[in-house]
Structures are given as C-alpha cells and as structure tokens.
Amino acid sequence: MSEKNGTPATPAGSTGPRPEPLRFFGTTWVDHDNGYTARRIAVAIGSLATAAVSCLVLRFAYQGIQIAAVGGFVTVLVVVMFAVCSALAFRHTWDGFTKRPDPDRHANLRSLLMIGFVGSLLAYFFRSLIEAPGEKLHREEYEKARKQHDTRTTRRTGNPGKKRRRR
C-alpha cells in the first residue's frame, strides 16, 4: 500500500479499512516499503541529534542559573525538575507507542511533557531502533479492523433456514 495525494491507498478494487498513517512514515509501515528502513534510520538519527542539542540548551540554562547565583537550593530544584519531568515524559511517550493515551490525562500532563521534552525525544529514538514509533499499536488496530471487515463481508453458502438439525 502506498500514499498518493496524502491519502492511503488500498489494493485495486478492494474495500475495507485503510491503515492510519504514522508521522514521518505515512503508510509505509504496512509493507515496509518505499524507504521505510531509511526513514527509520533518519528518525533515529534526527531524534537523537535533537535530544543532544536540547541537552546543550539545558546546559546553557544551567550555566545561566549558576551565573545568576540564585543559590544551591534553586539550582538543585531546577535540575531535579527537569530530570523527573524527562523521566515521566519518556514513560508517557513510550506507553503511547503501545496503547492509545487517555486524552484527558494527556491534556493534564501537557506542561509536564513540554518540560520533559528530552525524555520524549529519547523515547522516540529508542523506539525507532525497534520499529516505526507507534507501528505496533497501528498494526494491531489495522489487523483487527481487517479481520472484522473480512468476517462481515464473507458470504455464507446455502440458505441457513434449510439447515438440518442434528438430533
């Protein structure tokens, strides 16, 4: 299956569910075609590079706090805040690859996830080493939808009303 004009295509003449496109991958995750491997490599390198640059920016922020001489307590508080938020963002992002996140919980954690953006980037990097981030969840949903569609569209043979009953 491939994308054309931004919409996923299904095989010629077939009806049924269409795969949901993934960010950076479109629907190439279905058959692992059209540069899927190259995209995974690019996503891994890009997310790791972005995480490294983000850590550099955080280092500059830390140096700014030291220059401001606000005290040891504030410095420790800021470092712990970024570490905890990054760990929580990593876990939330990692879990989002295998199950749909609760929209209300996600909305409540939005600010925490923005502070812990480095954790989200690292989760994206590690997941892209295994598969396209979110591929497992989308594949399970797509296979389930295909199976449901196949069972709904399978034609029965014979008239069920004329069926003989066993005694």
Secondary structure, 3 states (H helix, E strand, C coil): CCEECCEECCCCCCCCCCCCCECCCECCCCCCCCCHHHHHHHHHHHHHHHHHHHHHHHHHHHHHHHHHCCCHHHHHHHHHHHHHHHHHHHHHHHHHCCCCCCHHHHHHCHHHHHHCHHHHHHHHHHHHHHCCCCHHHHHHHHHHHHHHHHHHHCCCCCCHHHCCCCC
